[in-house]
Amino acid sequence: GATPDGAGAVTVLKEIKAYNDGEFNCNGGAFFWLASTDIGGRWSDPVWEEIKTTSGCSSSATSVDEEEDAADSSDSSLLEDD
């Protein structure tokens, strides 16, 4: 089938993390599917072990909403009278 077992999925994740000098090292491309066939965590347990090695590595990035809020507040300060 097209779905790798847990060890195969971990291999793919490691390759994605290393691709292009680590461009996707924050688990780019990782997602879960077919939970009904993940009996006893045979797939998700090893995948989670790999994902958590770099879990949270992108937590310092701001969201689009936060960036828009910051832009809005700086724009409003330009309108204030001195």
Secondary structure as GFF3:
##gff-version 3
##sequence-region A 1 82
A	DSSP	alpha_helix	6	22	.	.	.	ID=ss1
A	DSSP	three_ten_helix	35	37	.	.	.	ID=ss2
A	DSSP	three_ten_helix	39	41	.	.	.	ID=ss3
A	DSSP	alpha_helix	44	51	.	.	.	ID=ss4
A	DSSP	alpha_helix	64	78	.	.	.	ID=ss5
###
